[in-house]
Amino acid sequence: MFGFKKLDEHAELVTRMADTLGVDLAEEAQRGHMRPEQMRNTVLRCVGCLQAGACRDFLAEHVDGADAAPAYCRNKDLLDSLRVG
């Protein structure tokens, strides 16, 4: 089991990754493109990832944005689809 600190850390990683890709998760939710349970599941998928350090490195290297999430990202398909859509 994991605690709130880990959830908060991964919620931040999800938000930062989305921002790096030019995806506004709050806007996507308001437009009905993401349901609350999808956001929760997105964070939980991130919590289960073993590449958090690589993710932080990726985000640090792409402060000006990125065209796609890295291949190891467990939310790549979702984030890339929101970026395109």
Chimera marker file (.cmm) of the C-alpha trace (Angstrom):
<marker_set name="trace">
<marker id="1" x="0.000" y="0.000" z="0.000" r="1" g="1" b="0" radius="0.5"/>
<marker id="2" x="1.122" y="3.556" z="-0.539" r="1" g="1" b="0" radius="0.5"/>
<marker id="3" x="0.392" y="6.773" z="1.312" r="1" g="1" b="0" radius="0.5"/>
<marker id="4" x="-0.791" y="10.230" z="0.449" r="1" g="1" b="0" radius="0.5"/>
<marker id="5" x="2.768" y="11.490" z="-0.053" r="1" g="1" b="0" radius="0.5"/>
<marker id="6" x="3.332" y="9.005" z="-2.884" r="1" g="1" b="0" radius="0.5"/>
<marker id="7" x="-0.061" y="9.857" z="-4.412" r="1" g="1" b="0" radius="0.5"/>
<marker id="8" x="0.787" y="13.565" z="-4.247" r="1" g="1" b="0" radius="0.5"/>
<marker id="9" x="4.208" y="12.995" z="-5.833" r="1" g="1" b="0" radius="0.5"/>
<marker id="10" x="2.722" y="11.048" z="-8.733" r="1" g="1" b="0" radius="0.5"/>
<marker id="11" x="-0.202" y="13.436" z="-9.160" r="1" g="1" b="0" radius="0.5"/>
<marker id="12" x="2.435" y="16.144" z="-9.582" r="1" g="1" b="0" radius="0.5"/>
<marker id="13" x="4.339" y="14.021" z="-12.129" r="1" g="1" b="0" radius="0.5"/>
<marker id="14" x="1.137" y="13.433" z="-14.109" r="1" g="1" b="0" radius="0.5"/>
<marker id="15" x="0.337" y="17.143" z="-14.076" r="1" g="1" b="0" radius="0.5"/>
<marker id="16" x="3.884" y="18.126" z="-15.036" r="1" g="1" b="0" radius="0.5"/>
<marker id="17" x="3.971" y="15.561" z="-17.849" r="1" g="1" b="0" radius="0.5"/>
<marker id="18" x="0.634" y="16.821" z="-19.159" r="1" g="1" b="0" radius="0.5"/>
<marker id="19" x="1.862" y="20.429" z="-18.982" r="1" g="1" b="0" radius="0.5"/>
<marker id="20" x="5.074" y="19.455" z="-20.789" r="1" g="1" b="0" radius="0.5"/>
<marker id="21" x="2.963" y="17.963" z="-23.568" r="1" g="1" b="0" radius="0.5"/>
<marker id="22" x="0.698" y="21.015" z="-23.725" r="1" g="1" b="0" radius="0.5"/>
<marker id="23" x="-2.282" y="19.186" z="-22.201" r="1" g="1" b="0" radius="0.5"/>
<marker id="24" x="-4.418" y="21.079" z="-19.687" r="1" g="1" b="0" radius="0.5"/>
<marker id="25" x="-5.996" y="18.295" z="-17.623" r="1" g="1" b="0" radius="0.5"/>
<marker id="26" x="-8.438" y="20.646" z="-15.894" r="1" g="1" b="0" radius="0.5"/>
<marker id="27" x="-9.632" y="21.937" z="-19.266" r="1" g="1" b="0" radius="0.5"/>
<marker id="28" x="-9.934" y="18.391" z="-20.587" r="1" g="1" b="0" radius="0.5"/>
<marker id="29" x="-12.096" y="17.503" z="-17.578" r="1" g="1" b="0" radius="0.5"/>
<marker id="30" x="-14.279" y="20.591" z="-18.049" r="1" g="1" b="0" radius="0.5"/>
<marker id="31" x="-14.807" y="19.715" z="-21.697" r="1" g="1" b="0" radius="0.5"/>
<marker id="32" x="-15.835" y="16.202" z="-20.702" r="1" g="1" b="0" radius="0.5"/>
<marker id="33" x="-12.805" y="14.573" z="-22.306" r="1" g="1" b="0" radius="0.5"/>
<marker id="34" x="-11.709" y="13.141" z="-18.948" r="1" g="1" b="0" radius="0.5"/>
<marker id="35" x="-13.942" y="11.849" z="-16.201" r="1" g="1" b="0" radius="0.5"/>
<marker id="36" x="-12.849" y="12.160" z="-12.548" r="1" g="1" b="0" radius="0.5"/>
<marker id="37" x="-12.271" y="8.408" z="-12.325" r="1" g="1" b="0" radius="0.5"/>
<marker id="38" x="-9.999" y="8.605" z="-15.395" r="1" g="1" b="0" radius="0.5"/>
<marker id="39" x="-7.863" y="11.224" z="-13.649" r="1" g="1" b="0" radius="0.5"/>
<marker id="40" x="-7.687" y="9.043" z="-10.546" r="1" g="1" b="0" radius="0.5"/>
<marker id="41" x="-6.725" y="6.016" z="-12.645" r="1" g="1" b="0" radius="0.5"/>
<marker id="42" x="-4.101" y="8.071" z="-14.465" r="1" g="1" b="0" radius="0.5"/>
<marker id="43" x="-2.433" y="8.935" z="-11.150" r="1" g="1" b="0" radius="0.5"/>
<marker id="44" x="-2.704" y="5.329" z="-9.934" r="1" g="1" b="0" radius="0.5"/>
<marker id="45" x="-1.048" y="4.062" z="-13.141" r="1" g="1" b="0" radius="0.5"/>
<marker id="46" x="1.766" y="6.518" z="-12.492" r="1" g="1" b="0" radius="0.5"/>
<marker id="47" x="2.102" y="5.322" z="-8.881" r="1" g="1" b="0" radius="0.5"/>
<marker id="48" x="2.709" y="1.818" z="-10.211" r="1" g="1" b="0" radius="0.5"/>
<marker id="49" x="5.503" y="2.964" z="-12.520" r="1" g="1" b="0" radius="0.5"/>
<marker id="50" x="9.084" y="2.060" z="-11.674" r="1" g="1" b="0" radius="0.5"/>
<marker id="51" x="10.512" y="4.898" z="-13.800" r="1" g="1" b="0" radius="0.5"/>
<marker id="52" x="9.717" y="7.932" z="-11.610" r="1" g="1" b="0" radius="0.5"/>
<marker id="53" x="13.375" y="9.007" z="-11.619" r="1" g="1" b="0" radius="0.5"/>
<marker id="54" x="13.561" y="8.774" z="-15.403" r="1" g="1" b="0" radius="0.5"/>
<marker id="55" x="10.314" y="10.736" z="-15.576" r="1" g="1" b="0" radius="0.5"/>
<marker id="56" x="11.745" y="13.514" z="-13.419" r="1" g="1" b="0" radius="0.5"/>
<marker id="57" x="14.831" y="13.578" z="-15.646" r="1" g="1" b="0" radius="0.5"/>
<marker id="58" x="12.668" y="13.723" z="-18.786" r="1" g="1" b="0" radius="0.5"/>
<marker id="59" x="10.667" y="16.620" z="-17.354" r="1" g="1" b="0" radius="0.5"/>
<marker id="60" x="13.854" y="18.474" z="-16.371" r="1" g="1" b="0" radius="0.5"/>
<marker id="61" x="15.229" y="18.014" z="-19.890" r="1" g="1" b="0" radius="0.5"/>
<marker id="62" x="12.012" y="19.193" z="-21.569" r="1" g="1" b="0" radius="0.5"/>
<marker id="63" x="11.133" y="22.369" z="-19.704" r="1" g="1" b="0" radius="0.5"/>
<marker id="64" x="10.194" y="23.964" z="-23.032" r="1" g="1" b="0" radius="0.5"/>
<marker id="65" x="7.806" y="21.148" z="-23.916" r="1" g="1" b="0" radius="0.5"/>
<marker id="66" x="7.833" y="17.821" z="-25.699" r="1" g="1" b="0" radius="0.5"/>
<marker id="67" x="6.044" y="16.305" z="-28.670" r="1" g="1" b="0" radius="0.5"/>
<marker id="68" x="5.222" y="13.011" z="-26.935" r="1" g="1" b="0" radius="0.5"/>
<marker id="69" x="5.438" y="11.267" z="-23.605" r="1" g="1" b="0" radius="0.5"/>
<marker id="70" x="8.421" y="8.925" z="-23.202" r="1" g="1" b="0" radius="0.5"/>
<marker id="71" x="7.904" y="5.302" z="-24.203" r="1" g="1" b="0" radius="0.5"/>
<marker id="72" x="8.060" y="4.044" z="-20.613" r="1" g="1" b="0" radius="0.5"/>
<marker id="73" x="5.225" y="6.323" z="-19.454" r="1" g="1" b="0" radius="0.5"/>
<marker id="74" x="2.258" y="4.238" z="-18.361" r="1" g="1" b="0" radius="0.5"/>
<marker id="75" x="-0.021" y="7.123" z="-19.399" r="1" g="1" b="0" radius="0.5"/>
<marker id="76" x="1.609" y="7.717" z="-22.781" r="1" g="1" b="0" radius="0.5"/>
<marker id="77" x="-1.362" y="6.660" z="-24.906" r="1" g="1" b="0" radius="0.5"/>
<marker id="78" x="-3.819" y="8.793" z="-22.947" r="1" g="1" b="0" radius="0.5"/>
<marker id="79" x="-1.603" y="11.888" z="-22.774" r="1" g="1" b="0" radius="0.5"/>
<marker id="80" x="-0.580" y="11.650" z="-26.431" r="1" g="1" b="0" radius="0.5"/>
<marker id="81" x="-4.230" y="11.263" z="-27.482" r="1" g="1" b="0" radius="0.5"/>
<marker id="82" x="-5.262" y="14.312" z="-25.443" r="1" g="1" b="0" radius="0.5"/>
<marker id="83" x="-2.413" y="16.268" z="-26.998" r="1" g="1" b="0" radius="0.5"/>
<marker id="84" x="-3.551" y="15.425" z="-30.507" r="1" g="1" b="0" radius="0.5"/>
<marker id="85" x="-7.278" y="15.657" z="-29.806" r="1" g="1" b="0" radius="0.5"/>
<link id1="1" id2="2" r="1" g="1" b="0" radius="0.2"/>
<link id1="2" id2="3" r="1" g="1" b="0" radius="0.2"/>
<link id1="3" id2="4" r="1" g="1" b="0" radius="0.2"/>
<link id1="4" id2="5" r="1" g="1" b="0" radius="0.2"/>
<link id1="5" id2="6" r="1" g="1" b="0" radius="0.2"/>
<link id1="6" id2="7" r="1" g="1" b="0" radius="0.2"/>
<link id1="7" id2="8" r="1" g="1" b="0" radius="0.2"/>
<link id1="8" id2="9" r="1" g="1" b="0" radius="0.2"/>
<link id1="9" id2="10" r="1" g="1" b="0" radius="0.2"/>
<link id1="10" id2="11" r="1" g="1" b="0" radius="0.2"/>
<link id1="11" id2="12" r="1" g="1" b="0" radius="0.2"/>
<link id1="12" id2="13" r="1" g="1" b="0" radius="0.2"/>
<link id1="13" id2="14" r="1" g="1" b="0" radius="0.2"/>
<link id1="14" id2="15" r="1" g="1" b="0" radius="0.2"/>
<link id1="15" id2="16" r="1" g="1" b="0" radius="0.2"/>
<link id1="16" id2="17" r="1" g="1" b="0" radius="0.2"/>
<link id1="17" id2="18" r="1" g="1" b="0" radius="0.2"/>
<link id1="18" id2="19" r="1" g="1" b="0" radius="0.2"/>
<link id1="19" id2="20" r="1" g="1" b="0" radius="0.2"/>
<link id1="20" id2="21" r="1" g="1" b="0" radius="0.2"/>
<link id1="21" id2="22" r="1" g="1" b="0" radius="0.2"/>
<link id1="22" id2="23" r="1" g="1" b="0" radius="0.2"/>
<link id1="23" id2="24" r="1" g="1" b="0" radius="0.2"/>
<link id1="24" id2="25" r="1" g="1" b="0" radius="0.2"/>
<link id1="25" id2="26" r="1" g="1" b="0" radius="0.2"/>
<link id1="26" id2="27" r="1" g="1" b="0" radius="0.2"/>
<link id1="27" id2="28" r="1" g="1" b="0" radius="0.2"/>
<link id1="28" id2="29" r="1" g="1" b="0" radius="0.2"/>
<link id1="29" id2="30" r="1" g="1" b="0" radius="0.2"/>
<link id1="30" id2="31" r="1" g="1" b="0" radius="0.2"/>
<link id1="31" id2="32" r="1" g="1" b="0" radius="0.2"/>
<link id1="32" id2="33" r="1" g="1" b="0" radius="0.2"/>
<link id1="33" id2="34" r="1" g="1" b="0" radius="0.2"/>
<link id1="34" id2="35" r="1" g="1" b="0" radius="0.2"/>
<link id1="35" id2="36" r="1" g="1" b="0" radius="0.2"/>
<link id1="36" id2="37" r="1" g="1" b="0" radius="0.2"/>
<link id1="37" id2="38" r="1" g="1" b="0" radius="0.2"/>
<link id1="38" id2="39" r="1" g="1" b="0" radius="0.2"/>
<link id1="39" id2="40" r="1" g="1" b="0" radius="0.2"/>
<link id1="40" id2="41" r="1" g="1" b="0" radius="0.2"/>
<link id1="41" id2="42" r="1" g="1" b="0" radius="0.2"/>
<link id1="42" id2="43" r="1" g="1" b="0" radius="0.2"/>
<link id1="43" id2="44" r="1" g="1" b="0" radius="0.2"/>
<link id1="44" id2="45" r="1" g="1" b="0" radius="0.2"/>
<link id1="45" id2="46" r="1" g="1" b="0" radius="0.2"/>
<link id1="46" id2="47" r="1" g="1" b="0" radius="0.2"/>
<link id1="47" id2="48" r="1" g="1" b="0" radius="0.2"/>
<link id1="48" id2="49" r="1" g="1" b="0" radius="0.2"/>
<link id1="49" id2="50" r="1" g="1" b="0" radius="0.2"/>
<link id1="50" id2="51" r="1" g="1" b="0" radius="0.2"/>
<link id1="51" id2="52" r="1" g="1" b="0" radius="0.2"/>
<link id1="52" id2="53" r="1" g="1" b="0" radius="0.2"/>
<link id1="53" id2="54" r="1" g="1" b="0" radius="0.2"/>
<link id1="54" id2="55" r="1" g="1" b="0" radius="0.2"/>
<link id1="55" id2="56" r="1" g="1" b="0" radius="0.2"/>
<link id1="56" id2="57" r="1" g="1" b="0" radius="0.2"/>
<link id1="57" id2="58" r="1" g="1" b="0" radius="0.2"/>
<link id1="58" id2="59" r="1" g="1" b="0" radius="0.2"/>
<link id1="59" id2="60" r="1" g="1" b="0" radius="0.2"/>
<link id1="60" id2="61" r="1" g="1" b="0" radius="0.2"/>
<link id1="61" id2="62" r="1" g="1" b="0" radius="0.2"/>
<link id1="62" id2="63" r="1" g="1" b="0" radius="0.2"/>
<link id1="63" id2="64" r="1" g="1" b="0" radius="0.2"/>
<link id1="64" id2="65" r="1" g="1" b="0" radius="0.2"/>
<link id1="65" id2="66" r="1" g="1" b="0" radius="0.2"/>
<link id1="66" id2="67" r="1" g="1" b="0" radius="0.2"/>
<link id1="67" id2="68" r="1" g="1" b="0" radius="0.2"/>
<link id1="68" id2="69" r="1" g="1" b="0" radius="0.2"/>
<link id1="69" id2="70" r="1" g="1" b="0" radius="0.2"/>
<link id1="70" id2="71" r="1" g="1" b="0" radius="0.2"/>
<link id1="71" id2="72" r="1" g="1" b="0" radius="0.2"/>
<link id1="72" id2="73" r="1" g="1" b="0" radius="0.2"/>
<link id1="73" id2="74" r="1" g="1" b="0" radius="0.2"/>
<link id1="74" id2="75" r="1" g="1" b="0" radius="0.2"/>
<link id1="75" id2="76" r="1" g="1" b="0" radius="0.2"/>
<link id1="76" id2="77" r="1" g="1" b="0" radius="0.2"/>
<link id1="77" id2="78" r="1" g="1" b="0" radius="0.2"/>
<link id1="78" id2="79" r="1" g="1" b="0" radius="0.2"/>
<link id1="79" id2="80" r="1" g="1" b="0" radius="0.2"/>
<link id1="80" id2="81" r="1" g="1" b="0" radius="0.2"/>
<link id1="81" id2="82" r="1" g="1" b="0" radius="0.2"/>
<link id1="82" id2="83" r="1" g="1" b="0" radius="0.2"/>
<link id1="83" id2="84" r="1" g="1" b="0" radius="0.2"/>
<link id1="84" id2="85" r="1" g="1" b="0" radius="0.2"/>
</marker_set>
